[in-house]
Amino acid sequence: MTWQAYTARAWPTLVVVDPEGYVVASMSGEGHAPGIASLVEELVAEHAAKGTLRRGNAPYAPPPLQQSALRFPGKVALLPDGSFVVSDTAHHQVVQLEADLETERRRWGGSGVFDEPQGVLLLPTEVAARVGYDVLVADSVNHQVKGISLSHNEICTVAGSGRPLRRREGGGPALEQDLSTPWDLAWCDGRVVIAMAGIHQLWALTVDADPALGRLEVLAGTTQEGLRDGPGDAAWLAQPSGLATSADGQRVWVADAETSALRSWSASGLTTQVGAGLFDFGHRDGPAGEARFQHPLGVVELPDGSAAVCDTYNGAIRRYDPVANRATTLATALAEPGDAVVERGTDGSARLVVVESAAHRLVRVAIPADAQEVDGPVRRTQRPPTSLAPGVVELVVAFKPPSGQKLDDRWGDPARLVVSASPPDLLLDGAGDGASLTRPLTVATGIPAGTLHVSVQAVACDTNDENPACHLLQQDWGIPLLLDDTGPDRLVLHLRGT
């Protein structure tokens, strides 16, 4: 019912409601923060003048802060001496912790160097000796990958121009390439695999002693958000957020957060082990085809070849056994686990060190000999289908720039539209990549239902500054359709409207 009440067709959809209870703006996708800030300023001034603004404390009471030097840590890597490198995400730093998981040895970075760092990767010894740094960091908000030399305490940029990727394609010289929210890193077959969460892809980075000679290429993902297996250039991902390489080096496990899925990439393409789609989630163990996770952010391979999944929104560590093709639960009652590594105890037994992000700490978790099977709830969030007439249809993406901004058309049309359909035969004409926020589509007859996939990017720039900042807004829609001869011949999607 909430979808219909706010006419939402996308995740996320942001709705601004004024003090009198009226919806004054509806925005889909990412990049709206500057526009929301200016709109709220206008609404405060307007309703203060009208006398309809009530000031006071917010009803939200935050939980007490944990006594920890970390703040929402993201990822962890185990060093050979038994210490740990951790991305201290909200402090914009990377920290080395002793084996007690609390004592700090040193910190790197800070605001202006890192911005919400996530994945950390210890390079193989011979590679580190060749390139001059030991640890790679996915510097998510800076859209870069950076290297840290443990011996010299120096930080260098290895990949990324520092600009967010606007065109949903890439490859070439690593330092010249724009990236899109790199979230985790893994070493596989002589290259660094990057979880490019912002555009739903996996990339590969070839490192070199001279960073200018590093190279990037796309491994998997079309940039369409969703769950579809197959060759890398045809597969879909949805915010891949955790990576781990198998012991034999033949595949990379992928925690695909937005599809609540465990997947794996290999030279033959992408395969889903657990998960059903963008709107299917839960906490259920058993046969892999019936099991469900909820927004997993991390994964690590266990010594027996199974995968331990940080099932973040279920607060659990789950296990996928590829031999039995089943999912089980190893631990529960964790505060948003986001990553884990395997370490050996003094008796040689394996255990997990888990990043408990919402508790701002690392904890050790035993690997039980007999895991439990949880038969918990499974949910599907289903968007209502949209009725549409077959034949020629006009697709319109509505976009009203925020106050103080305008569409940047200095170098041509500032918008990019990518359209496809499932099944592909649903669209006879209009699929593909092109400029403009409108496009005629020809919808096939004889197909009762399907899904229209629409991706849009638009650039709006400030109008009142000498050196205006430009803002990228983007969104992916998957619109369930019911084809009906009496349906409308016009489909309007709101990137930003009122």
Salt bridges, closest charged atoms under 4 A:
ASP18 OD2 - HIS47 NE2 3.63
GLU20 OE1 - HIS47 ND1 3.93
GLU20 OE1 - LYS50 NZ 2.81
ASP81 OD2 - ARG105 NH1 2.90
ASP88 OD2 - HIS91 ND1 2.74
ASP88 OD2 - ARG107 NH1 2.78
GLU98 OE1 - ARG105 NH2 2.84
GLU104 OE1 - ARG107 NE 2.88
ASP115 OD1 - HIS92 ND1 3.52
ASP139 OD2 - LYS146 NZ 2.96
GLU169 OE2 - ARG167 NE 3.46
ASP178 OD1 - ARG163 NH2 3.04
ASP184 OD2 - LYS75 NZ 3.99
GLU217 OE2 - ARG191 NH1 2.72
ASP229 OD1 - ARG263 NH2 2.90
ASP256 OD2 - ARG263 NH1 2.92
GLU258 OE2 - HIS295 ND1 3.62
ASP280 OD2 - ARG380 NE 2.63
ASP285 OD1 - ARG318 NH2 2.74
ASP304 OD2 - ARG319 NH2 2.78
ASP311 OD2 - ARG318 NH1 2.63
ASP321 OD2 - ARG319 NH2 3.90
GLU343 OE2 - ARG351 NE 2.73
GLU343 OE2 - ARG364 NE 2.35
GLU356 OE1 - ARG361 NE 2.72
GLU373 OE1 - ARG326 NH2 2.99
ASP375 OD1 - ARG284 NE 3.16
GLU394 OE1 - ARG490 NE 3.02
ASP408 OD1 - ARG410 NE 2.72
ASP433 OD2 - ARG167 NH2 3.98
ASP433 OD2 - ARG416 NH2 2.20
ASP462 OD1 - HIS471 NE2 3.05
ASP476 OD1 - ARG168 NH1 2.68
ASP476 OD2 - HIS200 NE2 3.30
